[in-house]
Amino acid sequence: MKEYKTIENTNTDEAKEPAIDYNKVYTYADYLKLEIDEMVEIIRGKIFRMCAAPRTKHQIINGNIYYRLRQQLEGQKCKVFNAPIDVVLPIANKKRTKSTNVVQPDICVICDPKIIEETAVFGVPDFVIEIVAGKDIKRDTQTQIQHL
């Protein structure tokens, strides 16, 4: 009698459901360890999936605002950033890895160069613009504002 070996599917192009425990309180340290392909934010310790890619209208609006801000801030100490950029919001008297708020605003302006680092912004931006539309309106206008 012939033996047959079971061949497992080793296709690495397949999308895998991320192993996220939605009941856990996540920190910036946890965020750095996440092994997922999709973009997420952490708000008050809870993970929120972000939309795959913004629509073209969103990108046009974002680009126009970003361009104007860059022009206005040229040669000044304030810097404008365009998503995706991690903004890690601090918790008083705690290490940055303990922060439970990691967001990616569409556009933000930072005037304190000390909070701008290679991997992220570690502090509160001076100005934030979030372009809202579609199914993210509630999340972007209520969830984040109420919890930050």
JOJO-V455127 format. One record per helix or strand. SS is the DSSP state (A for helix, B for strand). FROM is the first residue (numbers start at 1). TO is the last residue. If there is no record, write none. Layout:
ss = <SS & SS>
from = <FROM & FROM>
to = <TO & TO>
//
This chain:
ss = <A & B & B & A & B & B & A & B & B & A & B & B & B & A>
from = <28 & 40 & 46 & 56 & 79 & 87 & 96 & 102 & 107 & 113 & 116 & 121 & 127 & 134>
to = <33 & 43 & 49 & 73 & 82 & 88 & 98 & 103 & 110 & 115 & 116 & 122 & 129 & 147>
//
